[in-house]
Amino acid sequence: MVLIPPTQIEQVDPPKSPKETLPTMYDLPSEYPEEPGLPDEFHDLQPQLLSRTLRLTEYSRENCFTASDLNLYYDVKHPLWHKRPDWFLVVNVPRLYEGIELRRSYVSWQEGQHPYVVVEFLSPGTESEDLGRFYSQVSNIPLQKINSKTGETPIPQELLQNSHGSEELEEADPNLLTRPKPPGKFEVYEKYLRVPHYIVYSRYTQQLRYFKLDGGRYQEQSIQPENPRIWLTDLEIGLGIWSGVFEDVPSNWLRWCDQQGNWLLTDTEQAQAQLRQAARNLLAAGMDVSQIAQILGLSEAQVQAFCQSD
């Protein structure tokens, strides 16, 4: 764990920028031993699906960055304050930090760009912070689904405040209670980072909620409950709930789509689609199954399955 002692920064004329004076990602990494682990396997798989199906017409993969459960530092006045979004997208930044290295964290004053989309996955311990003023005291998440084995009640959010992405990193000391309290996630995304698109999803109820920044405040956008889809006009991409199998796990997943509602493919699905089309083309050209299998490096059973599938 890296601790940044308070220091006086010598003033110069003109003043130096935060990028020159404040800690970098090398000083503010994500790997803190006291950080809680991922809540469940869904929080690992769902971000992968979001990143692997993302296709932006205006931005190449080398000109945008996606991450999950990575420390996001946001306030130059309190450089140790951070959040850990379940998934976020930044555009107009290189895929690698300064074009050469994997990121250890995302430090907004070093990067020069704030997240453009943030997605949070609701759970009983985080929904009040995730939803801010839109939070209802009557939870929509059925606790019995989560605690059916233990019968335990989720830890109140007040007790989690300093251990879920908004804590300061210094060792506990007598002055801790006098320090300013970090804001919750909703406030950070709305007021500090001004994230244009904030999306919240509950896998327990399959409820999708979308908050769009309008006049400096989030306004919740209406979504048709029978076919929940979001269209992000400025990114020319949609997001909806897809019922299917990802990494051998059947579930209701968030997945990107085009304007017609067609689900965008992962890299693996794209490769399979190309093989399927090649097999069909070769079959139409008069080749038999064994020849096609040899050319494409597949088994005959795979070729037959490709040619018979819709």
Secondary structure, DSSP 8 states (H G I E B T S, - for coil): ------------SS---HHHHS--TTTS-S--TTS---SSTHHHHHHHHHHHH---SS--GGGEEEESS--EE--TTSTT-EE--SEEEEESS-SSBTTTB--SSEEHHHHS---SEEEEE--TTTHHHHHGGG--SS-SS-HHHHHTTT------HHHHTTTSS----S---TTGGGS-----HHHIIIIIS--SEEEEEETTTTEEEEEEEETTEEEEE---TTS-EEEETTTTEEEEEEEEEETTEEEEEEEEE-TT--B---HHHHHHHHHHHHHHHHHHTT--HHHHHHHHT--HHHHHHHHH--
